[in-house]
C-alpha cells in the first residue's frame, strides 16, 4: 500500500490571504500538496500547467469570477475533467443550486471547518478519480 491518499495536488483559488493560508495550512498538515491562485485567470493558467487532482474555487474573485473560470476550464480538453468544488461563503440554497447548475462538482462553505475540511477534500478527490475512465 502506498502512503495516505492525501498526497493529492489541490489548487486553491482564493483572493483572501487569510482564507488561503488557512486552507493551505490545513491541507498541507493533512498531507495534501497545494498550489495557490489569487485570481480566476491565474487559476486557469495553473490548472492547464499542473493538472491538479482537485480545484477549490472561490466564486468572488478579482478579474474573472469563479464561475467564469470554471467555464473556461470545462471548455478546455486538458482541464475539462478536473473536479472543481465551489469554496464560498455564499450559503443560500439558491446559491448552491446556481453553483451546481454552473457545473461545479461540489460545494464547501466558508468559513471552513478545519476538522472536516481534509475529509471533504479527500472525498471530492476520490469521487473525481472514480469518475475517470
N, C-alpha and C positions, 0 to 999 in steps of 0.2 A: 504494500500500500504506500502511496506517496504521502507527502505531508498534508496538512489540513487543506481543504479545498479553498481556503481563504486566500490563496495566492493569486486570485483573480485580479486583473488590471481594471480599475474603476476610474472613469473620467468624471470628475466632479465639476459641474458648471454652476458657479455661484459668484456673484459680484460683491457680496458682503463678506469682508475679510474674516470677521469673527465666525460667521456660519461656515465658511470654507475651512477655516482652521479646525473647528470642532469636528466637522465631518471627516476631514483628512486624518486628524489625530485618532479618532475613534476607529476608523477603518484600518489604519496602519497598525495600531495596537492589536487589532484582531487578525493581523496577518495579511491583509489586502495590500496590493500595490496601488498607488494612486497617481493620477495626472490631474492637473487643475487648469481650468479656464475661467476667465472672468467675464467673457462676452460670448454671445452666440456664434459670432464669426470665428473666434479662436477655438471654440468647441468643435465646429465643423472641420476646421483645418486639422486639429489634433486627432479627431476621430478618423479622418482619412489617412493620416500618417501612421498612427499607432494601433488602430483597430482594437479598442478596449473591449473587455468582456461585457461591460455594462456602462451605461451613461446615466448619471443622476443629473437631471436638468432642471435648474430653476426656471421659472416662467418669466418673471420680470427681470430683464437684463438690459444693459445699455446696448445700443445698436439694435440688431435683430433680437426679437424675444425668443423664448424657449420653444414656442410653437413653430415659429418660422424656421428656427434651427432644426427642429425635428423634421419638418417637411423637406428641408434641403438634404438631411441625412437619409431620409427614406427614398428620395429621388435618385440617390447615387447608388449604383450597383455594389460598390465596395463597402458601403456602410448601411445599406438598407436592412440587413438582418441583425444589426446590433440592438439588443434590448435597451430601451430608453424609458426611464422612470421619471415622472414628474416629481420634483422635490420642491415643495412650495408651501407657503403659509396660507394660501387660498384653500380653505377647508369646507366651503359650502358644497352641498350636494350637487348644485348646478355646475360648480367649478369642476368637480370630479367627473361629471358627465361630459363636460366640454373637453377635458384632458383625454379621456378615453376615446371620445369621438374624433379627436385630432390624431389619434394613433399611438398614444403613449401605451407602453406595455404594463404600466403600474403607476402607483401613486404613493408617496410617502410625505406626510405632513411635517411642517416645521412649526415649532422647534422640534428637532429630532429627539427621540427617547434614546439616550445613549446605551441603555441596557438592551433595547430591542433592535436598534439600528443595524448592527452587524448581521444579525439573523435575517432581517428583512432584505438586506442587500444580497446575502448568500442565497436566499430563496429565489430572488429575481435572477441571479446568475445561473442557478441550476435549472430554472424554468427555461431560460434562454438557451442553455446547452441542449436540453431535451428537444427544443424546437428546431435544432439544426438537423439537416439531413444526415 
